[in-house]
Amino acid sequence: MDLLINVGLPISLAIIMLSLGIGLEIADFRRVLSRRYPFAIGAICQVVLLPIAAFATVKLFALPPEIAVGFMLLSFCPGGVTSNILSKLAKADVALSVSLTAVISLLSILTVPILAAWAIGHFMGENAPEVSISGLAVAMFLITTLPVAIGVAIRNFAEGFADRVDAPLAKLATALFILIVVAALAGNWQLFVENLGVMGAGLISLNVALLLIGLGLARVANLSWKESKAISIETGIQNSTLGITLAALITGTESGFSPLALPAAVYGITMYAVAIPFLIWFRSR
């Protein structure tokens, strides 16, 4: 188990982020400058409203401290490859979705360590493990930012090679994601069973609320329907593998997968059940 957490988990996340980077082009970052307003609305939803909604959900469902921290860690995570795929299936503005995923993923090296340290201290109090913000930032850079940058560089300088490895990498990333979720659930099975009702209800409620919040704010901001759908998905779909990895980085590996990883692991399953009805609705309009 320690080998899976120490080696397999970081490598798996790095491969997933590399897969994200290979699907990106320099133009995806330049697009932010030409579409400042839609991007700003999406960024506000992800960076500001998402953690606020998670905090409200934690309080509303009176979740145990470790589960509450897991919820907050998940809310700090940006979208991933999944959000881009779902945007395409929903006939949303894929370019906007990709731009948001790319930039917010790179910014997470700054936002996530600080917010994670706050959440640990706020909810766990005296039982909180010591969190090194600088150490977490370095780890975030190595397993998220650097692989994305390498992927973008490969796409920019060797487009043919990027096209060939894109699909196999995506399949490998999916397989690794499933393995990580199963391992995290198995390592905390008793805690998972004991908290499944309240945790599942909280995650599903949060997921639905976020999809609606993103959609509602985009419509109030008078964005197009395609842009609104993209922002809804980017707000409601988080990188659960990063949430699991953050939990492992914060608590270490002495006792296997941390209970802090449970919400992200369960979310990795429930988000599809929540997303499917929205996809059907989005595709019909």
C-alpha positions in Angstrom: 0.0 0.0 0.0 2.8 2.4 0.9 4.4 1.8 -2.5 1.1 2.6 -4.2 0.8 5.9 -2.3 4.4 6.9 -2.3 5.2 6.1 -5.9 2.0 5.0 -7.8 -0.2 7.9 -6.7 2.1 10.8 -7.6 3.1 9.1 -10.9 -0.5 8.5 -11.7 -1.5 12.1 -11.2 1.6 13.3 -13.2 0.5 11.1 -16.1 -3.1 12.4 -15.8 -1.8 16.0 -15.9 0.6 15.2 -18.8 -2.4 13.8 -20.7 -4.1 17.2 -20.0 -1.1 19.1 -21.2 -0.7 17.2 -24.4 -4.3 18.1 -25.3 -3.5 21.9 -24.9 -1.9 24.4 -27.2 -0.3 27.8 -26.6 -3.4 29.3 -28.2 -5.5 28.0 -25.3 -3.6 30.3 -23.0 -3.6 33.2 -25.4 -7.4 32.9 -25.7 -7.8 34.1 -22.1 -6.6 37.5 -23.2 -9.1 37.8 -25.9 -12.0 36.4 -23.9 -11.4 38.1 -20.5 -15.1 38.5 -19.5 -16.2 34.8 -19.9 -12.9 33.6 -18.4 -13.3 35.9 -15.4 -16.8 34.6 -14.7 -15.5 31.0 -14.9 -12.5 31.8 -12.7 -14.7 33.4 -10.0 -17.0 30.4 -10.0 -14.0 28.0 -9.6 -11.7 29.8 -7.3 -14.2 31.7 -5.1 -17.7 30.4 -5.2 -16.8 26.7 -5.3 -14.9 26.7 -1.9 -17.7 28.8 -0.4 -20.4 26.3 -1.5 -18.2 23.4 -0.1 -17.9 25.2 3.2 -21.7 25.8 3.4 -22.3 22.1 2.6 -19.9 20.9 5.3 -21.7 23.0 7.9 -25.2 22.1 6.6 -24.5 18.3 6.8 -22.4 18.6 10.0 -19.6 16.4 8.6 -16.9 14.9 10.8 -13.6 16.9 10.8 -11.6 14.6 8.5 -14.5 14.3 6.0 -15.0 18.0 6.1 -11.4 18.6 5.3 -11.7 16.2 2.4 -14.6 18.1 1.0 -12.6 21.4 1.2 -9.6 19.8 -0.5 -11.8 18.6 -3.3 -13.3 22.1 -3.7 -9.8 23.6 -4.1 -8.9 21.4 -7.0 -9.3 22.7 -10.5 -11.1 20.9 -13.3 -9.3 18.3 -15.3 -9.4 16.3 -18.5 -12.9 15.1 -17.5 -14.4 18.5 -17.5 -13.1 19.2 -21.0 -14.6 15.8 -22.3 -17.9 16.5 -20.7 -18.0 20.0 -22.2 -17.5 18.5 -25.6 -20.3 15.9 -25.0 -22.6 18.7 -23.8 -22.0 20.8 -27.0 -20.6 23.5 -24.8 -17.8 26.0 -25.5 -14.9 23.6 -25.4 -12.3 26.3 -26.0 -13.4 28.2 -23.0 -13.5 25.0 -20.9 -9.9 24.1 -22.0 -8.7 27.6 -21.2 -10.2 27.6 -17.7 -8.8 24.1 -17.0 -5.3 25.1 -18.2 -4.9 28.4 -16.4 -6.6 27.4 -13.1 -4.6 24.2 -13.0 -1.4 26.2 -13.3 -2.6 28.7 -10.7 -3.4 25.9 -8.3 0.3 25.7 -7.2 -0.3 29.1 -5.5 -3.9 28.7 -4.3 -4.2 25.1 -3.2 -1.3 24.9 -0.6 -2.5 28.0 1.3 -6.2 27.0 1.3 -5.4 23.5 2.2 -3.4 24.6 5.2 -6.3 26.8 6.3 -8.9 24.0 6.0 -6.7 21.6 8.0 -6.3 24.0 10.8 -9.9 25.2 10.8 -11.6 21.8 10.9 -9.1 19.6 12.7 -7.8 22.0 15.3 -5.4 20.4 17.7 -5.5 17.1 15.7 -4.4 18.8 12.5 -1.2 17.4 11.0 1.5 19.9 10.3 1.3 21.3 6.8 4.3 22.8 5.0 2.9 25.3 2.5 6.2 25.5 0.7 6.6 21.7 0.6 3.1 21.3 -0.7 3.7 23.9 -3.3 6.8 22.2 -4.5 5.0 18.8 -4.7 2.1 20.5 -6.5 4.5 21.9 -9.0 6.2 18.6 -9.7 3.1 16.5 -10.1 0.7 19.0 -11.7 2.3 22.2 -13.1 5.4 20.6 -14.6 3.6 17.7 -16.4 1.1 20.1 -17.9 4.0 22.3 -19.1 5.8 19.3 -20.6 2.6 18.2 -22.3 2.1 21.7 -23.8 5.7 21.8 -25.0 5.3 18.3 -26.6 2.2 19.5 -28.4 3.9 22.7 -29.5 7.2 21.2 -30.8 6.2 17.6 -31.8 2.5 17.8 -32.8 2.6 14.5 -34.7 4.0 12.6 -31.7 1.4 14.4 -29.4 -1.4 13.2 -31.6 -0.1 9.6 -31.5 0.2 9.4 -27.7 -2.8 11.5 -26.8 -5.4 8.7 -26.9 -3.2 6.0 -25.3 -2.3 8.4 -22.5 -6.0 9.3 -21.9 -6.8 5.6 -21.6 -3.9 5.0 -19.2 -5.0 8.1 -17.2 -8.5 6.7 -16.9 -7.3 3.3 -15.8 -5.0 4.8 -13.2 -7.8 7.0 -11.9 -10.0 3.9 -11.4 -7.2 2.2 -9.5 -6.6 5.1 -7.2 -10.3 5.5 -6.4 -10.7 1.8 -5.6 -7.5 1.7 -3.5 -8.6 4.8 -1.5 -12.1 3.3 -0.8 -10.6 -0.1 0.2 -8.1 1.5 2.5 -10.8 3.4 4.4 -13.7 0.9 3.9 -15.1 1.0 7.4 -15.1 4.8 7.6 -16.5 4.8 4.1 -19.5 2.6 5.1 -20.1 4.5 8.3 -20.2 7.9 6.5 -21.6 6.9 3.1 -25.1 8.2 3.7 -24.2 11.7 4.9 -21.1 12.0 2.7 -22.9 10.8 -0.4 -25.8 13.1 0.1 -23.4 16.0 0.8 -21.3 15.3 -2.3 -24.3 14.9 -4.6 -25.9 18.1 -3.2 -22.7 20.0 -3.6 -22.2 18.7 -7.2 -25.7 19.7 -8.2 -25.5 23.1 -6.5 -22.2 23.9 -8.2 -23.4 23.0 -11.7 -26.4 25.2 -11.1 -24.4 28.1 -9.6 -22.0 28.1 -12.5 -24.9 28.0 -15.0 -26.9 30.7 -13.1 -24.0 33.2 -12.7 -23.1 32.8 -16.4 -26.6 33.5 -17.5 -26.9 36.5 -15.2 -23.6 37.7 -16.7 -25.4 37.5 -20.1 -23.0 34.9 -21.5 -24.0 32.7 -24.5 -25.6 29.3 -23.8 -22.5 27.5 -25.0 -20.3 29.6 -22.7 -22.8 29.1 -19.8 -22.7 25.3 -20.2 -18.9 25.3 -20.2 -18.7 27.4 -17.0 -21.3 25.2 -15.4 -19.3 22.0 -16.1 -16.0 23.6 -15.1 -17.5 24.8 -11.8 -19.2 21.4 -11.0 -16.5 18.9 -12.1 -13.3 18.8 -10.1 -10.0 16.8 -10.4 -10.7 14.1 -7.8 -7.3 12.4 -8.3 -5.7 15.6 -7.2 -7.9 15.6 -4.1 -6.8 12.1 -3.2 -3.2 13.0 -3.8 -3.4 16.1 -1.7 -4.7 14.1 1.2 -1.8 11.7 0.9 0.8 14.5 0.7 -0.7 16.2 3.8 -1.0 13.2 6.1 1.8 10.9 4.9 1.6 7.2 4.3 2.0 5.6 7.7 -1.6 4.3 7.8 -2.4 3.9 4.1 -4.8 6.2 2.3 -5.9 9.0 4.5 -9.6 9.4 5.5 -9.2 12.9 4.0 -9.1 11.2 0.6 -12.5 9.6 1.0 -14.7 12.5 -0.3 -12.6 12.8 -3.4 -12.7 9.1 -4.0 -16.5 8.9 -3.6 -16.9 12.0 -5.7 -14.9 10.3 -8.5 -17.9 7.9 -8.8 -20.9 10.1 -7.9 -19.9 13.0 -10.3 -20.8 10.9 -13.3 -24.2 10.0 -11.9 -24.9 13.8 -11.4 -23.3 14.9 -14.6 -25.3 12.6 -16.9 -28.7 14.2 -16.5 -27.1 17.6 -17.0 -25.4 16.4 -20.2 -28.7 15.2 -21.5 -30.4 18.5 -20.7 -27.4 20.5 -22.2 -27.4 18.5 -25.4 -31.1 19.0 -25.9 -30.7 22.7 -26.1 
